[in-house]
Amino acid sequence: MTDNTGEKEGTIKEEAGLRDLLSWLPEEVLGSILSLLPTKQAASTSVLAKTWRHVCRLVHNLDFNDYDHVLPPEEEECGRKWNLIRESFRKFVDAFQCASPIKKFSLKCHFRKESEMAHVNGWICNAVERGVLEMSLDLWTTCEVFLSCALFTNKTLVKLTLGSHIDLGNIPPGVSLPALKSLLINTIFFTYGDLCNVLLPGCPILEELSVRHVNCEGIPFCISSRSIKKLTVYYNFETVITDMPGMSFDAPNLVSLDYSDYALEEYPQVDLESLVQARLDIKYSKLIKRPDMSGLINGISNVHTLILTPASADVISRCVKHGLSLPVFKNLVGLSFWGDNKRCWKLLPYLIKQSPKLYTLIIHGLDDYTCDGTMHLVKVNVLHVLGCGGTARELEHLMSILGGVMVDDGKILQTHDARWSCIIEVQDRVRFLLLSKSSC
């Protein structure tokens, strides 16, 4: 009994010693440790000891989210619960307001009255004063939002995320974000022209821009920046596309483009002379029966790698049928193509013909292949068929495309101009058929 008691006492002393060691750590070190936790958990450590009460203020990654506290309208009691929740959330965020430096500040909250913006702007200003590097604001309200001018004249901000479904009104003039490299906008309503004419000019070293609009009219209709290198545009609101004057891209230093939208009447200006990679997901709408894609297709003709979704292949094929002449893709070495109807597959031979340097071709699935004709892949050296299990039907379609016969137990495909070695590979749990030209 004595030995067991002694062991227990020793264990207790060791645990107490560990706690003492933590208490002796400098507050800055404790703050860094707590920054690895969600902010709500970091705040809960303040009850451990008196010395920990103010340590949470040294946390340099702050993430505030009132989502878990918001009640649906049918569960509210004349607004009383809502008011209690709002007050509790405000006190929680206020507890972290201080002067110690921070790296990240994320705020997700709902509010109903314009007067509540005073608290939000106070938190934003405090983050700015503390030299924040990354800021994410996800504000849900029916009110017009006027963000603090301090946000738009921040000298330290490197990444800014703005959302969602809010109306910013007029962006204040004199925007100056000299360190901003990444800007992500999720369903934000601007005064027409404010993004490209007011906000972007104040971001001289911006490299990444993402503009997303879901179930609302996509604005702007022109994205212009000489500094951005990576651009993502996602517009998804079919009913207003007839009101859009078209879409333009003026980004001569852009390297990567990911563009999702409905096919528009026209693309009047597309200056993407430095483009290396492009992904197009352009959907056809009966509201615009004959879209003019020539401006967009000609504008990306310098691309090195092109990814086309089934929707894009379909709408481009429709345009070709109505007179669109594809340009020569003189730099294209990699093409990823997904067709899900006969119209799509008719486009592929034309694309290959217009791509004299094409080296790698990726085809998504052979089950949907519904076209007759042989594609002479003279320049292509590597062919990937994604989602292929090597079934007889798939190999039959493959031989129809390439105009060859299988020999050597199905591992060699002999065409009129080359022999292709065929193997089934698995990458990221996706099976694909890899064909590469082999010496005859």
N, C-alpha and C positions, 0 to 999 in steps of 0.2 A: 504493500500500500504506500509506503514511504517513497519508494522509487517512482511509482506512477505519479504521485503528487508532485515530486520534484520535477519530473518531465513536463508536467502540465504547466508548472510555474515557469520553467525555462522557455516553453513555447510562448506563453503570454508575454514574457519579457522581450523575446525576440520580435513578436508582432508590435509591441509598444515601441521597440527600438526602430523598427521600420517606419512607423508613423512619425517618430521624432525626426528621423532622417528627412522625410518629406517636408516636415515643418521647417527644417533648417535650410532647405533649398532657397535660393534667392527668388523673390516674387516674380521676376522676369522669366525664370526657368519654369516656375509653376504655371505662369500664364501661357507659356509655349506648350506645356503638356496639356492644359485644359483646352487649348485651341484645337486639339485633335478630336475633341468631343463635340457633339451637337451642342449648340448654345444653351438649350434648356437643361441638358445634363450638367454642363459646366456650372450653371447657376446653382444647381442643387448641392454642389460641394460647399457652398457658403455656410451650411449648417454643421460642418465637421468640427470646426474650431473657430475661435475668435479671429485668429490670424488669417483665416481663409475668407473672411467676410468681404474683403475688397479685392481679392485675387482675381475674381471673375471679370473685374474691370480691365485686367491686363490681357484678356483674351483678344487675339488679333484677327480671328475669323468669326464674324458675327452673322448668324442666320436666324431671322425672326419670321415666324409663320403663324398667322392666326387662324389658319384653315380648320384646324382641329377644334377650335373653340366656337366657330360660327354655327348658329342654329338655323334650320330651315324655317321659313316664315310661319308655317302651321304650328310650330312648337314654341313660338315666342308668346310671352304673356304681356301684351300691350307694350312691347318694347323694353320691358324691365330686364329680361335676361340679356337682351342685346346690349343694353347700356352697361350692365355688370361685366359682360365679357369685354367690351371695348375698354372700360376703365382698367380692368385687370391686365389687358394686353399693353395698354399705354404705360402703366406702372412698371411692367416687366421690361419694356424697351428702355424706359427712362433710367432704370437702374444701371444700364450699361453706358450711359452718357458720361464721358470724361475726356481727358486730353491725351491719353496714351495712344501711341501709333497703332493703326490697324492695317491689315492687308486686304481683307474681303468684307464686304457688307452686302447682305441679301435681305430684302424686305418683301414679304408677301402679305398683303392685308386688304380687307374690305372696309369701305366706309360709305356713308350715305349722305353726309352733309359736307358742304364746301368748307365749313369751319374746321373740320377734322384735318384738313390739309395743313393747318398750322403745325400740328404735331409731326406729320410726315416730313414737312420741309425742315423742321427743327432737327429731326434725326438725320436727314440728308446732309444738312449743313455741318452737323457734328462730325459725320464721317469724312466729309471733305476737309474739315480743319485738322483731322487726325491723319491726313495723308493717305487716304484709301487708294488702293491700286485697282481693285475689281469691285464693281457695284452692279447689283441686279435688283431692279424694282419691278414688282408684279402687283399692280394696283387694280382692284376691281371696284368700280363705282359707276354711277350714272351721271355724275357731276363732271363738269369740265375741269381738267386738272392743270394747275399752273405750278410747274416745278420751280424750285428755287433757282435764281440766276447763278448761284454758287456752283450748281451742278455743271453748268455749261461754260464755266470759266475755271475749271479744275486743272491744275498744273501737274498732278501726279497720276490721274486716272489712266489706266492702260486698257481696261476692258469694261464696257458698259452694256448692260442688257435692259431693255425697256419693254414692258408689257403690262397689261393685256386688255384689249378692248377699251382703251381710254382715249379721250380727246385732249390733245395737248394744246389746242388752240394755236396761237402764234408763238413760235420759238423766239425768245428774246434775242435781239441783235447783238452782235459782238461776241459770238461764240468763239471760245478759245480753249481747245483741248489738245495742247501740243504733244502730249505723251500717249494719246489714245491710239491703240493699234487694232482693237476689235470692237465692233458695234453690232449688236443683235437687236432687231426691232420686231416685236411680235404683236401684230394687229393694233397698231397705234395710228390714230387719226391725226394727220398734220394739216395745217393750212396748205393749200396747193402750192407746191414749189419750195416749201420750207426745208425739206430734207436735203435737196441738192443745191439750193440757192443760199441757205442759211447755215444748216448744221454741218454738212460735209465740208464746205470750204474752211470751217474752223478746225478741221482734223487733218493737219498737213501730212502726218505719217501713218494714216489709217491704212491697214493692210487687209483686214477681213471685214466684210459687210454682209449681214444676213437680214433680208426683209421678208417678213411672212405676214400674209393676210388671209384669214379663214372666215368665210361667211360674211365678207364685207368687201367693198370696192377697193381694189388694189391701187394704192398711191405710193410712190410716184409712177408716172408713165414714162419717165426718163431717169435713168441712174447715171450720174456723171461724176467721175472722180479720176484724177490722174495718178493717185497713189495706191488705190486698192489692188490687191493681187488675187484675192479669193472672194467670190461673190456667190451668194445663195439667194435666189428669189423664188418664193412660193406664193402664188396667187390662186385662190380657189373660190370664186364667186361667179358662177356662170351667168346669172340673170342680168348683170350690168356690163357685160363685155361689149355690147353694142354701143355703149356710151363712152367707151375708152377710145382715145384718139390713136391708139397703137402703142407700141413699146419700143423704147430706144435705149441703147447702151453706149455710153461714151466713156470707155475705160481702157485707154491705149496700153496700160501696163498690166492689165488683168492676165493672170496665169490660169486660174481655175474658175469655171462657171458651172453652176448647178441651177437650172431654170425649169420651173414647173408652172404651167399656166394653161389657159385655153387658147387655141389659135386665134389670133386677132386679125383685124382688117389689114394691117400693114405693120412693118417694122422700119420706120423711115430712116433711122440712123443707127448703125451698129458698127462701132469702131473698137475692135478687139484684136489689134494687130499682134499682140504678144501672147495670145491664147495658146495654152499647151493642152489643157484637158477640158472637155465639155460634156456635161450630161444634160440631155433634153428629155423632158417629160411633158410634151405639149399635146393636149387633148382636143379632139374635134367636137365642135358644138353646132347643132343645126341652126342656131341663131345667126351664125356667120357661115353661110353655105360655101363661099369661096374665099377663104383666107389667103392673103398674099404672104407667103413665108420667104420670099426671095431675099428680102433685106437681111433676115436673120441667118439664113443658110449661107449666103455670100459673106456675111460678116464673121462667120466662124470658120471659114474655109482654110485658115492657117493652122487649124488645130492639129495636134499630134495624136491625141487619143480621144475618141468619140464614143459616147455611150448613148444608145437610143432605146427607149422603152417601147413596148408594143403600141402605145398611144401615139408616140412621135412617129414611128415608122408608118403608121396608118395615115396620119394627117399629111406627112410629107409625100406619101404615095398619091394621095388625093390631089395635092398641088401639082405633082408631076403630070398627072392625068389631064389637068387643066392648063398645062403649058409651062410649068416651072422646069427650067433647065438647071440641073445640078452643076455647080462649079467643079473645077479640078481641085481635089484636096491634096495639094502638092506635098504637104508635110505629114499626112496621116499614115501612121505606122501601126496603130492599134484600133480596132473597131469591135465594139460589143453590140450585138444586134439581137433583138428579141421580137419575133413575129408571131402573131396569133391568128392571122387570117391570110387568105390568098393575096390580098392587096399588099400586105406588108412584105410577103416573100418576093413579090415581083420587084420590089424596090432594091433588094439586096444585090442582084447582079449589076444593076446600074451604079450603085455605090462603089462596088468593087472596081468596076471599069474606070470610075473617076478618081481612083486612089492608087496611083502608080507605084507608091512606095509601101503599100500595105504589107506588113510582115506578120502580124498576129491578128487572127479573126476569132472572135468568141461568139458562138451561137447558143442561145438559150433554148434548149429542148428541141427535139426532132419530132415529137408526137404531133405538134401543131403544124408541121410542114404540109402545105397544101398546094404546091406549085410544081409545074413541070418545067424541065429545062436544066441544063448543065452549067455550072459556074466554073470557069477555067481559072483556078487560083495560081496563076503563073508566078506571081511575086510572093504569095503567102507561104511562109515556112512553118508556121505553127497554127494549128486549128484546135480550139477548145470547144467541146459540145457539153455545156453544163446541164446537169440534171439527167444525164444519159446513163442508162443501166446496161447498155450493150445488148439490148433485145434485138431479135431478128427484124422487127418492124423498124426500129431506129436505124439499124445498119442498112436496111433497104432504102430508107429515106436518104441516108448519107451517101450511098452509092448513086442515087438518083441525082443528088446535088453535084457530086464530083465527077460523075460519069466514069465509074470504074468498077472493078470486080474484086471481091475478097479472095485472097490466096493465103497459103501457109497457115491453115487452121484459124483463120479469122484475125490474125495479128498483122497482116499486111494488106493495104488497099492499093491496088495497081490502077492508076489512071493513065490517060493517053500521054501525059507529060511528066509524070513523077510517080515514085513509090512512096507511100505513107506508112510509117509504123504506127500501130494503134494500141493503146493501153488504157485500161480503166484505172483512174486514180481517185482518191478521196482526200479532200481538203476542206477543213472546217465543217466536217460531217456532210459535205456535199459531194456526191459522185459525179464525175465528169469523164468524158472520153477525150483523151489527149492524142492528137495526131501530129506527127512531125515528119518532114520530108527526110527520106533516107536515100542513101546512094543506091543506084540501080545495080 
